[in-house]
Amino acid sequence: MRFFLNLIYSSSAFQCIQLELQRTKTTTLARGNVSETQTQLFLNVLNENNVPKADYTVLMFEEPLVIDEPLPTIEMQAISNSEGVAQFDLDDYLGTSESKLLYFEAFIEQPNGDLVLKSITHPELTIVKNTKRTTSIIVKD
């Protein structure tokens, strides 16, 4: 299923970018059984007071986001749950690669569908195949 979102990110001059995102499944079926993902990232979305934040959209990129430049290609996305955790299942994404450097940014969706950049920290992580990792991304309320 595909859908379009307008993205607004904070800078001295607001910019609006239309994006095409594709939802991804978090489990895979193998011979009728659900198989467990072996490569996962759990990003705790927290505000400056370490309070977990639900319903933030965390986007994953292969290049860092640079304000006032075109948005890098969005590789995956996850929405933080009621406990503030955005989960990325990365087995299929990594494929045959043993590791990959990835960048993450957090956004909040406005009622009109626009996404506003809220990241204070900008995680830059090397994800290694067959590992599970937990870290945090700090956001503005």
C-alpha positions in Angstrom: 0.0 0.0 0.0 1.4 3.4 -1.0 0.5 6.8 0.3 1.7 10.3 0.0 2.8 12.7 2.8 3.8 16.3 2.8 7.0 16.7 4.8 7.8 20.0 6.6 11.0 20.2 8.5 12.2 23.0 10.7 14.7 25.5 9.4 14.8 29.2 8.9 12.7 28.8 5.8 10.1 26.0 6.0 10.1 23.7 3.0 7.4 21.3 1.9 8.3 18.1 0.1 5.9 15.5 -1.2 7.1 11.9 -0.5 5.9 8.5 -1.6 6.3 6.0 1.3 5.7 2.3 1.3 4.6 0.5 4.4 6.7 -2.6 5.3 5.8 -5.8 7.1 7.6 -6.6 10.3 7.3 -10.4 10.1 7.9 -12.8 7.4 6.2 -16.1 6.6 8.4 -19.2 6.1 6.6 -22.5 5.1 3.4 -21.4 6.9 5.2 -20.4 10.1 6.1 -16.9 11.3 9.8 -16.6 11.5 11.5 -14.3 14.0 13.5 -11.3 12.7 17.2 -11.7 13.6 18.3 -8.1 12.9 16.4 -5.5 14.8 16.7 -1.9 16.0 14.6 -0.6 18.8 14.7 3.3 19.0 13.3 4.7 22.2 11.7 8.1 21.3 12.2 10.3 24.3 11.7 14.0 25.0 14.4 16.1 26.8 13.1 14.9 30.2 13.4 11.2 29.2 9.6 10.8 28.8 8.7 8.2 26.1 6.8 9.7 23.2 4.2 7.7 21.2 3.1 8.3 17.6 6.3 9.8 16.3 7.3 8.7 12.8 11.0 7.7 12.7 12.5 7.6 9.2 15.6 5.7 8.2 18.1 6.9 5.6 21.4 5.8 4.1 22.6 9.5 4.0 22.3 12.1 6.7 19.4 14.7 6.5 20.8 18.1 5.8 18.5 21.1 6.5 17.7 23.2 3.4 18.7 20.3 1.1 16.5 17.7 -0.6 15.5 14.9 1.7 17.5 11.7 1.3 15.7 8.6 0.0 13.6 7.1 2.8 14.6 3.5 3.2 12.2 2.5 6.0 9.9 4.0 8.6 8.4 3.0 12.0 5.9 4.7 14.3 6.7 4.8 18.0 4.2 2.8 20.1 2.5 3.7 23.4 5.8 3.0 25.2 7.8 5.3 22.8 9.5 2.5 20.9 9.9 2.5 17.1 10.9 -0.9 15.9 12.8 -1.7 12.7 13.1 -5.3 11.5 16.1 -5.2 9.1 16.8 -8.7 7.9 15.2 -8.2 4.4 16.6 -4.7 4.2 20.2 -5.8 4.8 20.0 -8.7 2.5 23.5 -10.1 2.0 25.2 -7.1 3.5 26.9 -7.9 6.8 26.5 -4.3 8.1 25.3 -0.9 7.0 25.6 2.7 8.3 22.1 4.2 8.7 20.7 7.5 9.8 17.5 8.2 11.7 15.3 11.2 12.2 12.0 11.6 14.2 8.9 13.5 12.9 5.4 14.2 14.2 2.5 14.0 11.9 0.2 17.0 11.8 -3.6 16.6 11.3 -3.3 17.6 7.6 -0.7 14.8 7.1 2.4 17.0 7.1 5.4 15.6 9.0 7.5 18.1 11.1 11.1 17.3 12.0 11.4 16.9 15.8 14.8 15.2 16.3 17.2 16.9 18.7 19.7 14.0 18.4 20.3 12.4 15.0 21.4 8.8 15.5 24.0 7.5 13.0 24.2 3.8 13.5 26.1 0.9 12.0 23.6 -2.0 12.0 25.2 -5.5 12.0 23.4 -8.4 10.5 21.9 -10.9 13.1 22.0 -8.4 16.0 19.4 -6.7 18.1 20.2 -3.2 19.2 18.4 -0.6 21.4 19.2 3.1 21.5 17.4 6.4 21.8 16.4 9.4 19.8 15.7 12.6 21.6 12.8 14.8 20.3 11.3 18.3 20.9 7.8 18.2 22.4 
